[in-house]
Amino acid sequence: MAGTTAPERAGTSKGGGTLYRGDLGMWSWVAHRITGVLTFFFLFAHVLDTALVRVSPDAYDKVIETYKNPIVNLFEVGLVGAVLYHALNGIRVMLVDFWAKGPRYQRQMLWAILGVWVLVMVPGTYFMMVRTVSDLFGGQ
Amino acid sequence: MTATAEVSTGSRGNQPPVPDGAITVTVKIRRFNSEFDDEPRWDSFEIPALPSDRVLNLLHYVKWYLDGTLTFRRSCAHGICGSDAMRINGVNRLACKVLLKDLLASGGKPTTITIEPIKGLPVHKDLLVDMEPFFEAFKAVKPYLITYGNEPTRERVQSIADRERFDDTTKCILCAACTTSCPVYWTEGSYFGPAAIVNAHRFIFDSRDEGAEERLDILNDIDGVWRCRTTFNCTDACPRGIQVTKAIQEVKRALLFKRV
């Protein structure tokens, strides 16, 4: 039967479906999810390490000491970026939901919050990283 | 029948002569036959076509002249019946409304068009999906006029402004392009989906209708409008240009501020 032999045709291949090429709003939602989950994991770890002070101030100091390295500093910049995006996009989503003209201006609002994000992150990254970078490469 | 060696041919015999100005495009179709296949596969076809052809013409060419087993829905072929919603190059579109010239690769490079069934509904065969869950969500929002008391002796009069209030959502053709473009619907099949909310909106904001409270109660449920994450995929996918996310938002606002 034609139906059973069809898979042997030339031009047949297996493989998954393609990614849905959604609206810009879909990617802002994906980023919102990712930044939200990352922030949640930070808060989880943060509650745990802060709670260590109740175990013993000594243990707390030891753990905090391990944070004083360039990689954690980089994580901090990432955390600020994630929280800032999540906060700004959260405002955008609220406006989309409850401001009469929100859906019409969703794209412009997305570009606006990304603009604010870049404006804050550029100097923010500088001030957060300047000491780490000078310690690593600059000397005194 | 004599055709034994031929692997698979179309339902209308030999291929017609290639028209002047035709270009050859590759059409990659995601196929699945629940009777034989364990998982979907991709089939590629080389098709001569004119830039003015619709994607539906390409599918017809495959079915009629290359492989008659290809299965898809289409009825009016003019963007009214809403039968041929499918995923074309990654987005939900009606195959009868997308022109080949809008899909051609730039700079004369070879063009490949991918066609997949709409997501989130069970695939029966190839591009044909089970629409029943979609229609169940539609029926659940009571998409018909609800009135109480005695019927008026004359028609139910409505001002132009009152008619205008819900004009956008009267355009729906139930093609499911919006609902199956929704990431929430893909993972949470119990969500009513954009199309059902659009059709609820059509009656909630109709001044002649008296069932707004019932419908708002239904849509205030866990699987109602609050599942919407405003990704705007539905607005982008709607072949009738309905501002779907805006309609959902208006239902949300009606629920929150008690304004209809």
Interface residues (C-beta under 8 A of the other chain):
Chain A: A2 G3 T4 T5 A6 P7 E8 R9 G11 T12 S13 K14 G15 G17 T18 L19 Y20 R21 G22 D23 L24 G25 M26 S28 W29 V93 V96 D97 F98 A100 G102 P103 R104 Q106
Chain B: V7 S8 T9 R30 N33 E35 F36 D37 E39 P40 R41 W42 D43 S44 F45 D67 G68 T69 R87 N89 G90 V91 T114 E116 K119 S181 P183 R229 T230 T231 F232 N233 T235 D236 Q243 T245 K246 Q249 K252 R253 L256
